[in-house]
Amino acid sequence: MPKLLLAAARTRPVRASVSALPMTHKMVRRFIAGPDAPSALAVTKSLRDQGLAVTLDVLGEDVTDRAQAAATAAAYRSLLGSLSDAGLADRAEVSVKLSALGQALGADGDKIALENAFSVATAAAEAGTTMTLDMEDHTTVDSTLGVLRELREQHPWVGAVLQAALYRTEGDCRDLAGSGSRVRLVKGAYAEPASVAHPRKTDVDAAYRRCMEILFAGQGHPMIATHDMALVADACALGRARGDWELQMLYGIRADEQRLLASAGVDVRVYLPFGTDWYGYYIRRLAERPANMLFLLRHLGS
């Protein structure tokens, strides 16, 4: 099924048909802030006023053109300037996919992605906020962590994302649980082979709990990203012994719970994507793991 979905995503007639569906438009309105930075800033302000923090994602990934990668970096720098000008930088950071900054551009991909990511991190520092590197499929983990290490030489607060579904992640959590390290723990949205990832949901959940315990036992800043309320409860219990942690959820999912948790004193950050490249984003999520789309559709009426 993933291959069929990705093939469909590349055909213009299918793209046009899916884009015209009322259900698709409803989904986009619910889970994406809007087509541009002003839309994202308006939603960011609204979330901030509700007591929530935000991490902003400029939609787009798998860039195959150096100019497009540079344009994405420029969009992030402009966004960060706007956050600063609007007085929102104290509660809003940015999340960046290295594949959107040129990671896949051949032998020079890591160098190009690092240069672009460094420019975004510098802009974040100037704005008075932070940046987190999103993690993609398992083939990019070593490259992404390598870029992270280089960025942290001058910007030690750059955040990392680790996926509990991967067998290697408990070790990566130990490596990144040091003082000042910001780590977002997710279950993992990619359809990975059984050779590198836990194939069963119960095993992923168990691995997530083990990874949480490692991060909370460390000296860094755990960023627990989940909509699983049992895991949320576990995180809150672990977090009671320390104040330096946060919970993260996607925009448009469990909005009531986000506000309730924030009102109870939990530092809640909302992952807020925006931009016009929403079609490919959702088709890829569906191709990676169909349960993700079923989960979103189940919550459309909530």
C-alpha positions, 0 to 999 in steps of 0.5 A: 500500500505505501508504494501505491500511495506514493505513486498516486501522490505523483500523478496530477489527476489523483492530486487534483481529485484528492485536493478537491474533496471536501473532507480533505479541505476540512482536514487541512483546515483542522491540522494546518495553521494556514498557507503562509507565515501571517496565518501561522503567526495568528494561530501562534498568538491564539495558542500563546494566549491559551497558555500553550507554547508552539513549535512551527514547521514550514511544510516541505521536505525531500528537497532535490534542488539547492535553490529550493533548500536555500529558499526554505532556510530563508523562509525560516529566517523570515519567520523567526524575525516575524516571531521576534517582531510580534513578541512571540519568540518567548513561547514559539520555536521552529522545527526543521527537517534537514531533508528540506534544507538539502540533506538529500543533495548527493555527496554534499547534502550533509554540508548543504543541510548543515550550512542552511540549518546553521543559518536558521539556528543563528536566526533563532538565537537572534530572535531569542528562541530555539530550533529543533531538528525533526527526525525522518526515516532510519536511513537519515538518523546518523546524518541528522545526529551528525549535523546536530553535533556540529550545530551544538558546538555553537548552539548547544540548545538545538533540539533533537528528535528520537523515535522510540520505534527504532531499536537503537533509540534507547542508546541514543537517549542515553547519549543525548540525555546530558545537561542542556540537551533538548530531546523530543521523544516520539513513537515514530511515524515511518513504516520501518523494516523489522530489522531496525524497528519494533514491529508491534505497537505494544513493543513500541509503547514499552520502548517509549516508556523505557526511553522516557525513563532514560530522558527523565533520569538525565540532566537534559530537557525531555520533550515528550511528544505523544497523544497517548493519554496513558503515556501522558500520565506516565510523563506527568508522574515522572515530571513531578520530581523535576520541572524542566520538561514539556509535553508536545502534541500536534495542532488539531489533536486533543486540543481540549486536553492540551488546554487542560494540561496547561491549566494544570501547570504542564508546559505544553507545546503544540506542533504547528505546520503551515504552508501550501505543500500540505498534500504531499505531507499528508500523503506521505504520512498515510504511506508511512503508516496508514494508522496515522491518517485513520487516527486523524480522521477519527478525531475530525468530529471531536 
